[in-house]
Every structure is written in C-alpha cells, then in structure tokens.
C-alpha cells in the first residue's frame, strides 16, 4: 500500500471535476486502464493540463475503470493552483516533485541509502527506520538459492539418509510410525530397561500390564500341630486329698499336716516358634504410563 506509479498514464478528460473544488472526474472510455490500480490506502499523483499550458497537480485516491476520485485536500498541489477543467483537456500520471520527495523522504529508504556497501554483506533493518549490515558468506549464498528444504539439506550434506542410517531403531510417542519408518511389533507390553553395557537385549517373562496391576497380599502355611517345645512354659495345679490326717496320708508335710491340700506339676513347654496363616491389604502397582512404539528407519 502507498504511492503508486504507472507507465504511459495519459488520457483525455471525459467529464471534468466540478470547478476548482470537485473531486470526481472520468477519462475517455477504455483509457482508465493506463493508470495505477489502487488498493486500500493506495494513491498516485497526476497532472491536469490544457492546450494553453495550464497545469494542476492532484492526488488520486481511488479509480474504478475510467472513473477517478481526487483525495480530500488533493487539489492544487506541489505549487500549482486549482483550476476549472473541461472535457478534452489532458490528465497525465507522471513523475512529480511531490512523488519524488515523498519517495526519497521514506525513512526506510534513507536508512538503507546511508549504509556503506561492502563485499559479502547483507543489509537488514535493525529497528524502525534503522538499518545495518551483516556478513553474508559465499557458502550462505549457496543456501539462499536453494528452492526447498531437500535442496538445502543436500547443500549442507545433511540428507535424511545420512542423518539417520537405515535400520536405526527409535522410540516414538505417536499412534503410527512416521513416513520412512516401519513399526517393530516384536516387543510390546514391556518395560524399558537402561543398561550400562551392550543394549538391544530383552528378558523377563511377565507382561508389563500383568506385573503392574492390583496385586493381592495373601497366603497360608501348612497345618501345624504344636509340639511341647513350642508351647510356652507353664504348670498345672492338682488336688492332693481331703478328710482327716489320720486317714489320708500326708503327701505335703510342709502344710502342717492339713487334711486336704493342692499342689502343682513341674513346669513343661519351651516357647518355641510356629507358623500361622496370613492375609494383607492388596498393593496397587498399576503405575501410570504412556504408550510408545518402536520403529526402524527404512
């Protein structure tokens, strides 16, 4: 968008702008195509002139086929005076001082023009209305003329076939193998183990989802009959006798010849260990995981 130019932009006026303030006019049929095509915010400068040598420079902001619209405040520019024009006068889209001044006053052009050119350098904008130079080697230029990524990789000597040799196996976190790779289905539902020695091996016998699931903790020992040695040390009481001392022999002289008494057996039992059945709370080993695939480079 901005200032536009055209070659051979000259035509007779069809219907002239109204007096010195009118903003709309036409050129002869079919000649509008000689003037710039204008988009949003585009414009160009043009000059009215007649057979007597009178001139008026105006700013055109829109064109539709052979109809042109002068911008508000766009009459009598660049030292000229707004005049009344008629059909048959000429309208020319040529170079004007206003157009040149406007072009040359562009801060971006001024910044680029202020750079001291040198071999193997490239100008670039370092800010608004500011420019600088950076090195551009001969090798970098061989990349700039490459048409696509494949050509650039070839220039760099980094073609896909050399970057990743055929037969390389990698892990991918995606649904299917990428283009140029083939999925390996030999190993699945397994964990990955990092080793300090040679890789590429496998082992184990339990599937990943089987091992890492809800595991019940339960069990029992075989039936066990306690031996005397396994029973804690203890003794039993027993009754010795009753009646009179003259009838029942005194088995316990210590009691003062009581007619009846109780006594205890010797201690027995060793307090040894023995087994019991057991149960426990289930352990949930269902760890969170992501599904990856192995694929080999074709």
C-alpha positions in Angstrom: 0.0 0.0 0.0 1.1 3.6 -0.6 2.4 5.6 -3.5 1.8 4.0 -7.0 3.2 4.8 -10.4 2.3 3.7 -14.0 3.8 3.9 -17.4 2.1 5.7 -20.3 -0.7 7.1 -18.0 -2.1 9.7 -20.2 -5.7 10.3 -21.4 -8.2 13.0 -22.3 -10.7 14.1 -19.7 -14.2 12.7 -20.3 -16.1 14.6 -17.7 -14.2 17.2 -15.7 -14.2 17.7 -11.9 -16.7 20.4 -10.8 -15.0 23.7 -10.9 -12.0 24.2 -8.5 -13.3 22.0 -5.7 -14.8 18.9 -7.5 -13.2 15.6 -6.6 -14.6 13.3 -9.2 -13.9 13.0 -13.0 -13.6 10.5 -15.8 -11.2 9.9 -18.6 -12.1 8.8 -22.2 -13.6 5.4 -22.4 -11.2 2.5 -22.1 -8.2 4.6 -21.1 -8.6 4.2 -17.3 -6.5 1.0 -17.5 -3.4 3.2 -18.3 -3.5 4.5 -14.7 -2.4 2.7 -11.5 -4.6 0.1 -9.9 -5.3 1.3 -6.4 -6.0 -0.8 -3.3 -6.8 0.3 0.2 -4.7 3.3 1.2 -3.0 3.4 -2.2 -2.8 6.7 -4.2 -0.9 8.4 -7.1 -0.2 11.9 -8.3 -1.5 13.2 -11.6 -1.5 16.4 -13.6 -4.3 18.2 -15.5 -3.1 20.3 -18.4 -4.7 22.1 -21.3 -3.7 23.4 -24.7 -2.7 26.8 -23.2 -0.1 25.2 -20.9 -2.0 25.4 -17.7 -1.3 22.7 -15.1 -2.7 21.4 -11.8 -1.3 18.6 -9.8 -3.8 16.4 -7.8 -3.7 13.4 -5.6 -5.9 10.4 -6.8 -7.0 8.0 -4.0 -9.4 5.7 -6.0 -10.0 4.5 -9.5 -12.8 2.4 -10.9 -12.4 1.6 -14.6 -12.4 5.1 -16.2 -13.7 7.0 -13.1 -11.2 8.6 -10.7 -11.5 10.2 -7.3 -9.3 13.0 -6.0 -8.5 12.9 -2.3 -9.9 15.5 0.0 -7.4 18.4 0.1 -5.8 16.9 -3.0 -6.4 19.8 -5.4 -3.7 22.3 -6.5 -0.7 20.5 -5.0 3.1 21.0 -5.4 3.0 24.7 -6.2 0.0 24.6 -8.6 -3.4 26.2 -8.4 -6.8 24.5 -8.6 -8.4 25.4 -11.9 -11.6 24.6 -13.8 -11.1 22.0 -16.4 -13.1 20.8 -19.3 -13.7 17.7 -21.4 -10.9 17.3 -23.9 -8.2 18.5 -21.6 -5.5 16.0 -20.6 -4.8 14.1 -17.4 -1.3 12.5 -17.0 0.0 10.2 -14.3 3.7 11.2 -14.5 6.6 11.8 -12.1 6.0 14.9 -10.0 8.2 16.6 -7.4 5.8 15.7 -4.7 6.0 12.0 -5.6 9.8 12.1 -5.7 10.1 14.0 -2.4 7.7 11.6 -0.8 9.6 8.6 -2.0 13.0 9.9 -1.1 11.9 11.0 2.3 10.9 7.5 3.3 12.9 6.7 6.5 13.5 3.1 5.4 15.0 4.2 2.1 17.1 6.8 3.8 18.4 4.2 6.4 19.3 1.8 3.6 20.9 4.5 1.5 23.1 5.6 4.4 24.8 2.1 4.6 28.3 1.8 3.2 28.1 -1.2 0.9 30.9 -3.8 1.1 31.6 -7.3 -0.3 29.8 -10.3 1.3 27.4 -8.2 3.4 23.6 -8.1 3.5 21.5 -5.1 4.7 18.8 -5.6 7.2 16.5 -3.5 9.4 17.7 -3.2 13.0 14.6 -1.2 14.1 12.0 1.3 12.8 13.7 3.4 10.2 17.1 1.9 11.1 19.3 -0.5 9.0 22.6 -2.3 9.4 24.8 -4.7 7.6 25.6 -8.3 8.4 28.0 -10.8 6.9 26.8 -13.0 4.0 29.4 -15.6 3.1 29.7 -17.3 -0.2 28.6 -20.5 1.5 25.5 -18.8 2.9 24.6 -17.7 -0.6 24.6 -21.3 -1.8 21.8 -21.9 0.7 19.8 -18.9 -0.2 19.3 -20.0 -3.8 18.0 -23.5 -2.8 14.4 -24.0 -3.8 13.3 -26.1 -0.9 14.4 -27.9 2.3 15.6 -31.0 0.5 17.9 -28.9 -1.7 19.2 -27.1 1.4 19.9 -30.4 3.2 21.8 -31.6 0.1 23.9 -28.4 0.2 24.6 -29.0 3.9 25.4 -32.6 3.2 22.7 -33.5 5.7 20.3 -35.6 3.6 17.9 -37.7 5.7 19.6 -40.9 4.6 22.9 -39.7 6.1 21.5 -38.1 9.2 19.7 -41.3 10.3 21.1 -44.5 8.8 18.7 -47.2 7.6 18.0 -49.8 10.3 18.2 -47.3 13.2 15.5 -48.1 15.8 13.9 -45.3 17.8 11.0 -44.7 20.2 8.1 -42.6 19.0 5.3 -41.2 21.2 2.6 -41.3 18.5 0.0 -43.6 17.0 1.8 -44.8 14.0 5.4 -44.8 12.6 6.4 -41.7 10.7 6.9 -41.7 6.9 10.1 -43.6 6.1 9.9 -45.7 9.2 8.4 -49.2 9.9 6.9 -50.1 13.3 8.5 -53.1 15.1 5.9 -55.2 16.8 8.2 -57.9 18.2 8.4 -56.1 21.5 5.1 -54.8 23.1 3.6 -54.6 26.6 7.2 -54.5 28.0 9.1 -52.0 30.2 12.3 -50.4 29.0 15.5 -51.0 31.0 18.6 -48.8 30.8 21.8 -50.9 30.9 25.4 -49.9 31.4 26.7 -52.5 28.9 25.5 -53.7 25.5 22.0 -52.7 24.6 19.5 -54.3 22.3 18.7 -57.3 24.5 15.4 -58.3 26.2 14.3 -60.6 29.0 11.7 -61.2 31.7 8.6 -63.4 31.5 5.7 -61.3 32.9 3.8 -58.8 30.7 4.0 -55.2 31.8 0.3 -54.7 32.5 0.2 -58.0 34.3 3.1 -57.2 36.6 2.0 -53.7 37.3 -1.6 -54.3 38.4 -3.6 -54.7 41.6 -1.8 -57.5 43.5 -3.4 -59.2 46.5 -1.2 -59.9 49.5 -2.4 -63.2 50.9 -1.1 -66.7 51.8 -1.1 -69.5 54.4 1.2 -72.0 56.0 0.5 -75.7 56.1 -1.4 -77.0 59.1 0.9 -77.2 62.1 0.5 -79.2 65.3 2.3 -77.5 68.2 4.9 -79.7 69.9 5.7 -79.5 73.7 8.7 -77.4 72.9 6.6 -74.8 71.0 4.2 -74.3 74.0 5.1 -71.6 76.4 6.4 -72.9 79.8 3.6 -73.5 82.2 2.4 -75.8 85.0 -0.9 -77.4 86.2 -2.5 -77.5 89.7 -3.9 -80.7 91.1 -5.8 -81.7 94.3 -3.9 -83.9 96.8 -6.5 -85.2 99.3 -9.4 -84.5 101.9 -10.6 -85.9 105.2 -8.6 -86.3 108.4 -4.9 -86.6 108.7 -5.2 -89.9 110.4 -7.0 -91.5 107.4 -5.3 -89.8 104.4 -1.6 -89.9 104.2 0.1 -86.6 104.4 1.6 -86.0 100.9 2.5 -82.5 101.8 4.2 -82.2 105.2 5.0 -78.6 104.5 1.4 -77.6 105.0 1.3 -78.6 108.7 -0.4 -82.0 108.2 -3.5 -80.4 106.7 -6.2 -83.0 105.8 -6.5 -81.6 102.3 -4.2 -79.6 100.0 -3.5 -78.7 96.4 -0.2 -78.8 94.6 1.3 -78.2 91.1 3.1 -80.3 88.5 6.5 -79.5 87.3 6.9 -76.8 84.5 6.7 -78.0 80.9 6.8 -76.4 77.4 9.7 -74.5 75.7 8.0 -71.5 74.0 9.4 -72.3 70.5 8.2 -70.7 67.3 5.5 -72.0 65.0 3.7 -70.9 61.9 0.3 -69.1 61.2 -1.8 -68.3 58.0 -1.7 -64.6 56.9 -3.5 -62.1 54.8 -2.8 -58.4 53.9 -4.0 -55.3 52.1 -3.7 -55.5 48.3 -0.9 -53.4 46.8 -1.9 -51.4 43.7 1.1 -51.5 41.3 -0.9 -50.1 38.3 1.5 -47.3 37.6 0.6 -44.5 35.1 2.3 -44.9 31.7 2.3 -43.7 28.1 2.2 -45.9 25.0 5.2 -45.5 22.7 6.1 -47.5 19.6 9.4 -48.8 18.3 10.2 -48.1 14.6 13.1 -48.8 12.4 14.4 -46.5 9.7 13.7 -47.8 6.2 
